[in-house]
Amino acid sequence: MHSNNPLHGITLEMIIVELYNAYGRDRLSKKLNVNCFKSNPSTTSCLKFFRKTPWARAKLEDIYLIYKEELRGKEQQ
């Protein structure tokens, strides 16, 4: 039933940590201009912000899906 949702089973914390590790604070804040990546880049502050801000969470999820697609493309080469 959830097989059509590419984010099924992936927590918000997992997304934040993986993107932070992949891009770093500076590159991630350029992709998504939010203060939790700039002034207080802790996982806890980001979780709090994204849970309360649906538009930002949707954008973060889009960035994550694009990142995963790029990884798949590199693996196939």
QUILINZI-V827635 format. One record per residue. N is the residue number from 1. RES is the residue in one letter. BURIAL is + if it has 24 or more other ideal C-beta (glycine too) atoms within 12 Angstrom, else -. Layout:
n=(N;N)
res=(RES;RES)
burial=(BURIAL;BURIAL)
//
This chain:
n=(1;2;3;4;5;6;7;8;9;10;11;12;13;14;15;16;17;18;19;20;21;22;23;24;25;26;27;28;29;30;31;32;33;34;35;36;37;38;39;40;41;42;43;44;45;46;47;48;49;50;51;52;53;54;55;56;57;58;59;60;61;62;63;64;65;66;67;68;69;70;71;72;73;74;75;76;77)
res=(M;H;S;N;N;P;L;H;G;I;T;L;E;M;I;I;V;E;L;Y;N;A;Y;G;R;D;R;L;S;K;K;L;N;V;N;C;F;K;S;N;P;S;T;T;S;C;L;K;F;F;R;K;T;P;W;A;R;A;K;L;E;D;I;Y;L;I;Y;K;E;E;L;R;G;K;E;Q;Q)
burial=(-;-;-;-;-;-;-;-;-;-;-;+;-;-;+;+;-;-;+;+;-;-;+;-;+;-;-;+;-;-;-;+;-;+;-;+;+;-;-;-;+;-;+;-;-;+;+;-;+;+;-;-;-;-;-;+;+;-;-;+;+;-;+;+;-;-;+;-;-;-;-;-;-;-;-;-;-)
//
